[in-house]
Amino acid sequence: KIKDFNGELLLERKNKVYLKPLSSSIEFILEKEWIKKFDKKKCYLTFEFVAMRIKRKTFHYFTTAKDRELPPLKITHRFDKKTGTLYLKADEFVNELYIYSDESNIDWTQNFLDMEKGEERKIKVRGNNAQALTFRLLSLNQYK
């Protein structure tokens, strides 16, 4: 899929590919004519890989980080101290979100990520000070 940073779907191609273990091959080519009409500073490419029951999404960009025209950072978050879970919801596309804490000995299940508009994530936090955690959310969306 190619989407703009506002969440609008610009192009979608579906292609089921079955790969043999430990093999390498080219299974998909992004044609230049498909993307030449899009503003490369305002969109991204995402792939979803499915293996067994595991889904992985990856993001690719057409420009360098400094040239992306990202929306302002808008993310809703809530931290459940009892379970040590940080709940995130992206109100806009979030590029290279970094969850930062001054606390030492904290282990995050994930603390560096991209999120599409409307996407929700649960991030577990473990460590001696997890229940009293203070953290900051930093993202490329904040720097223009």
SULJO-V646962 format. One record per pair of residues at least 24 apart in sequence whose ideal C-beta (glycine too) atoms are under 10 Angstrom apart, sorted by the first residue. I is the first residue (numbers start at 0). J is the second residue. D is the distance in Angstrom with one decimal. If there is no record, write none. Layout:
BEGIN
i: <I/I>
j: <J/J>
d: <D/D>
END
This chain:
BEGIN
i: <0/0/0/0/0/0/0/1/1/1/1/1/1/1/1/1/1/2/2/2/2/2/2/2/2/2/2/3/3/3/3/3/3/3/3/3/4/4/4/4/4/4/4/4/4/4/4/4/4/4/4/4/5/5/5/5/5/5/6/6/6/6/6/6/6/6/7/7/7/9/9/9/9/9/9/9/9/9/10/10/10/10/10/13/14/15/16/18/18/29/34/37/38/38/39/39/39/40/40/40/40/41/41/41/41/41/42/42/42/43/43/43/43/43/43/45/45/56/56/56/56/56/57/58/58/58/58/58/58/58/60/60/64/64/64/64/65/65/65/67/67/67/67/67/67/68/69/69/69/69/69/69/69/69/69/70/70/70/71/71/71/71/72/72/72/72/72/72/72/72/73/73/74/74/74/74/74/75/76/76/76/76/78/78/78/78/78/78/78/79/79/79/80/80/80/80/80/81/82/82/82/82/82/83/83/83/83/83/83/83/83/83/84/84/84/84/84/84/85/85/85/85/85/85/85/85/85/85/86/86/86/86/87/87/87/87/87/87/87/87/88/88/88/88/88/88/89/89/89/89/89/89/89/89/89/89/90/90/90/91/91/91/91/92/92/92/92/92/93/93/93/93/93/93/94/94/94/94/95/95/95/95/96/96/96/96/96/96/97/97/97/97/97/98/98/98/98/98/98/98/99/99/99/99/99/100/100/100/100/100/100/100/100/101/101/101/101/101/102/102/102/102/102/102/102/102/103/103/104/104/105/105/105/107/107/110/110/111/112/113/113/114>
j: <43/44/45/46/47/56/115/29/33/34/37/42/43/44/45/59/61/37/41/42/43/44/45/58/92/115/116/37/38/41/42/43/68/70/92/116/38/40/41/42/43/67/68/69/70/91/92/93/94/115/116/140/41/42/70/91/92/116/70/89/91/92/115/116/117/118/41/42/116/33/34/36/37/38/41/42/43/44/34/36/37/42/44/47/46/49/48/48/50/59/61/61/62/68/66/67/68/66/67/68/69/67/68/69/70/92/67/68/92/67/69/92/94/113/115/113/115/112/113/114/115/118/113/92/94/95/112/113/114/115/94/113/94/95/139/142/139/142/143/92/94/95/139/140/143/143/93/94/95/138/139/140/141/142/143/94/116/140/138/140/141/143/96/136/137/138/139/140/141/142/116/140/114/120/136/138/140/119/120/122/134/136/122/124/129/130/132/133/134/121/124/130/124/129/130/131/132/130/121/123/124/129/130/108/122/123/124/125/126/129/130/132/108/121/122/123/124/129/109/110/120/121/122/123/124/132/134/136/119/120/121/122/112/114/118/119/120/121/122/136/114/116/117/118/119/120/113/114/115/116/117/118/119/120/138/140/114/116/117/115/116/117/140/116/117/118/138/140/118/120/136/138/139/140/138/139/140/141/137/138/139/140/120/136/137/138/139/140/135/136/137/138/139/122/124/134/135/136/137/138/133/134/135/136/137/124/126/128/129/132/133/134/135/128/132/133/134/135/126/127/128/129/131/132/133/134/127/128/128/129/129/132/134/132/134/134/136/137/138/138/139/138>
d: <9.0/7.3/5.2/8.0/8.2/9.8/9.5/8.6/7.8/6.6/6.6/5.7/7.2/5.3/7.9/9.6/9.0/9.9/9.9/6.4/6.4/8.4/6.8/9.8/8.0/7.2/8.4/7.7/7.9/5.2/4.6/8.1/9.6/9.8/8.4/9.7/10.0/9.1/5.7/6.9/7.2/7.6/7.1/5.7/5.6/7.4/4.4/9.6/7.9/9.5/8.0/8.9/8.2/9.5/6.8/7.5/7.3/6.9/9.5/9.4/8.0/6.7/6.7/3.6/6.7/9.6/9.9/8.9/9.2/9.4/8.5/8.7/5.7/9.7/9.6/6.1/9.8/9.8/7.3/9.5/7.7/9.0/8.8/10.0/9.8/9.2/9.6/9.6/8.9/9.1/7.3/7.9/9.6/7.8/8.3/9.1/9.8/5.6/6.0/4.6/9.2/7.8/5.1/8.6/9.6/10.0/9.3/9.5/9.8/8.3/10.0/7.8/8.2/8.3/9.0/8.8/7.4/10.0/8.5/9.9/8.3/9.2/9.1/9.6/8.2/9.5/9.4/4.8/9.6/8.6/8.2/9.5/7.6/7.1/5.7/9.0/8.7/8.5/9.3/9.7/6.5/9.6/6.9/9.1/9.4/8.3/8.5/5.4/9.5/8.2/6.1/4.6/8.9/8.9/7.6/9.4/8.5/6.4/9.8/6.1/7.8/8.9/8.3/7.4/8.7/5.0/8.7/3.9/5.1/9.5/9.1/8.1/7.5/9.9/6.1/7.8/8.7/9.0/9.7/9.6/8.8/6.7/9.5/7.9/9.6/9.6/6.7/9.2/7.5/9.3/9.6/9.8/9.6/8.0/4.7/7.7/7.7/7.7/9.3/7.9/9.2/9.6/9.6/10.0/9.4/6.0/4.6/6.3/8.4/4.4/6.8/7.9/9.3/5.6/7.0/5.8/7.2/9.7/9.7/9.2/8.2/7.4/4.4/7.9/6.1/8.4/7.4/9.5/7.2/7.6/5.9/8.0/8.7/6.9/8.3/6.7/4.6/7.9/6.8/8.1/8.4/9.8/7.6/7.4/4.8/8.0/9.0/3.8/6.5/5.9/6.7/5.1/7.8/8.3/9.8/9.8/9.8/7.2/8.0/9.5/5.6/9.3/7.3/5.2/9.5/8.9/9.9/7.8/8.3/9.9/8.6/5.4/8.6/6.0/6.2/4.5/5.9/9.9/8.6/6.1/4.7/8.5/9.2/6.2/7.3/4.7/8.5/8.3/8.5/7.6/4.6/7.0/9.2/6.9/8.9/5.8/7.7/6.1/8.1/9.8/10.0/6.3/4.8/7.7/5.9/8.4/9.2/8.6/9.6/6.0/6.5/4.4/7.4/9.9/9.8/7.2/8.7/8.8/7.0/8.4/4.7/8.1/7.9/5.9/7.2/8.1/8.5/7.9/7.1/9.2/6.6/6.8/8.6/10.0/9.2/8.9/10.0/9.9/9.7/9.2/9.4/9.2>
END
